[in-house]
Amino acid sequence: MRKINTPLDLNKIKSLKAGEELLLSGTIYTARDQAHKRMVEAIKKGTHLPVELKNAVIYYCGPTQRPKGRIIGSCGPTTSSRMDAFTPLLLVKGLKAMIGKGKRSQEVKNAIKKHKGIYFVTYAGCGALLAGYVKKVQTVAYGDIGPEAILKLEVKDFPLIVAIDANGGSIYGKD
């Protein structure tokens, strides 16, 4: 299995193909519906974003409360299509990769291809297992929305599958 590190540059992204399994290490950010909504509102108002989107990886995840003795609670992927309305603009602003579960809209697939981004999926229903790949956690924005806050995660060998590659290849076929 191939290992890659963040930040993800264009050459790295272009080399990845739909269906490829890999292990990701480095910095990723969690963000779900409410964080996406706030980021898009900030972009439209011309205000500063709380995270640098250039070459960033966003994980569609809202971790559960942290159990005693652990650095993070269960942190499995949430349904990616819930972020579809926000994704094209974030790709325009430099976002390079997303991690989640499930299919994406045609608009998002087109934006991924146009902006040479990539969409990964990870194992649904395995949030407790995925928490073991997280080595460090820091809240960086929107702490008032609890599990929907943006967290900065440092991960080591986080398991992924390329679902939609930069050329438009997809594990979901031509739906």
NUMAR-100752 format. One record per residue (C-alpha): residue number from 1; residue in three letters; x negated, y, z negated. Coordinates in steps of 0.02 Angstrom, whole numbers. Each point is the difference from the previous one (the first is absolute). Example, Ala and Ser with C-alpha at 12.3 -4.5 7.8 and 13.67 -1.06 7.14 Angstrom:
BEGIN
1  Ala  -615  -225  -390
2  Ser  -69  172  33
This chain:
BEGIN
1  Met  0  0  0
2  Arg  -67  170  50
3  Lys  -39  130  -134
4  Ile  23  186  29
5  Asn  -23  155  -108
6  Thr  82  169  -11
7  Pro  -7  129  70
8  Leu  65  -75  161
9  Asp  -74  87  151
10  Leu  62  -11  178
11  Asn  -126  -131  55
12  Lys  45  -113  -146
13  Ile  186  19  33
14  Lys  -17  -32  187
15  Ser  -92  -163  -35
16  Leu  146  -74  -100
17  Lys  132  -103  90
18  Ala  179  -47  -46
19  Gly  3  -162  -99
20  Glu  -177  18  -67
21  Glu  -20  -36  -185
22  Leu  -124  103  -99
23  Leu  -56  57  -171
24  Leu  -3  186  -36
25  Ser  -110  86  -128
26  Gly  -6  183  -48
27  Thr  124  139  -34
28  Ile  185  -10  42
29  Tyr  147  105  -59
30  Thr  171  -61  -56
31  Ala  149  99  60
32  Arg  183  -41  22
33  Asp  157  91  58
34  Gln  0  149  -118
35  Ala  -187  33  17
36  His  17  -8  190
37  Lys  145  121  -5
38  Arg  -101  123  -105
39  Met  -153  -13  113
40  Val  103  32  157
41  Glu  85  148  -84
42  Ala  -172  70  -46
43  Ile  -62  -20  179
44  Lys  154  87  68
45  Lys  -23  144  -124
46  Gly  -185  12  41
47  Thr  -52  -35  -179
48  His  -146  -105  -61
49  Leu  21  -189  -8
50  Pro  -52  -87  -162
51  Val  -108  -126  96
52  Glu  -110  12  153
53  Leu  89  -97  138
54  Lys  -146  -4  123
55  Asn  -45  -185  21
56  Ala  104  -44  -154
57  Val  88  -163  -38
58  Ile  171  8  -83
59  Tyr  70  -154  -86
60  Tyr  190  -2  -12
61  Cys  5  -54  -181
62  Gly  72  55  -166
63  Pro  -90  -101  -134
64  Thr  93  -63  -151
65  Gln  -48  59  -173
66  Arg  -175  -51  -49
67  Pro  -4  -147  -121
68  Lys  -114  15  -151
69  Gly  -179  -44  46
70  Arg  25  28  188
71  Ile  -42  150  109
72  Ile  158  -13  105
73  Gly  166  -91  0
74  Ser  68  -107  139
75  Cys  -32  92  164
76  Gly  80  -86  147
77  Pro  49  86  162
78  Thr  166  86  26
79  Thr  101  0  162
80  Ser  -95  109  123
81  Ser  148  53  106
82  Arg  57  112  -143
83  Met  -149  113  42
84  Asp  31  1  189
85  Ala  80  173  2
86  Phe  -159  74  -78
87  Thr  -137  -103  82
88  Pro  -22  84  171
89  Leu  -38  171  -78
90  Leu  -123  -76  -124
91  Leu  -89  -86  145
92  Val  -12  169  88
93  Lys  -82  68  -158
94  Gly  -135  -135  0
95  Leu  72  -151  -90
96  Lys  -84  -154  76
97  Ala  73  -152  -85
98  Met  153  -59  -92
99  Ile  27  -157  -103
100  Gly  173  -70  -35
101  Lys  119  -136  53
102  Gly  119  -20  145
103  Lys  31  72  172
104  Arg  -20  182  50
105  Ser  109  106  114
106  Gln  -44  28  183
107  Glu  -39  182  -42
108  Val  -129  -55  -130
109  Lys  -75  -130  119
110  Asn  -18  135  133
111  Ala  -80  120  -126
112  Ile  -122  -134  -59
113  Lys  -55  -30  180
114  Lys  -8  186  44
115  His  -102  48  -154
116  Lys  -104  -160  -4
117  Gly  61  -51  -171
118  Ile  33  -174  -68
119  Tyr  134  -87  -102
120  Phe  -44  -140  -118
121  Val  113  -117  -96
122  Thr  -41  -91  -159
123  Tyr  80  -140  -95
124  Ala  175  41  -63
125  Gly  55  -79  -163
126  Cys  -179  -8  -62
127  Gly  -15  166  -92
128  Ala  -79  -76  -155
129  Leu  -130  -88  107
130  Leu  -35  158  101
131  Ala  -29  98  -162
132  Gly  -157  -106  -25
133  Tyr  -82  83  151
134  Val  21  174  -76
135  Lys  -157  53  -94
136  Lys  42  181  -45
137  Val  158  108  -7
138  Gln  24  188  -11
139  Thr  160  102  16
140  Val  -37  139  124
141  Ala  170  80  36
142  Tyr  185  5  -40
143  Gly  -16  -83  -170
144  Asp  176  62  -39
145  Ile  74  -134  113
146  Gly  -69  -148  -98
147  Pro  -38  -153  107
148  Glu  22  105  157
149  Ala  -147  112  -47
150  Ile  -152  1  113
151  Leu  -134  -109  -77
152  Lys  -179  -17  58
153  Leu  -50  -182  -5
154  Glu  -172  -74  19
155  Val  22  -175  71
156  Lys  -118  -143  32
157  Asp  40  -131  134
158  Phe  184  47  8
159  Pro  81  -127  119
160  Leu  81  71  157
161  Ile  68  -52  170
162  Val  -4  120  147
163  Ala  184  18  45
164  Ile  -12  140  130
165  Asp  -168  42  74
166  Ala  -61  163  78
167  Asn  42  -62  175
168  Gly  180  -41  -44
169  Gly  -25  -187  -23
170  Ser  121  -69  -129
171  Ile  27  -159  -97
172  Tyr  186  34  20
173  Gly  -2  -19  188
174  Lys  92  117  118
175  Asp  155  36  -105
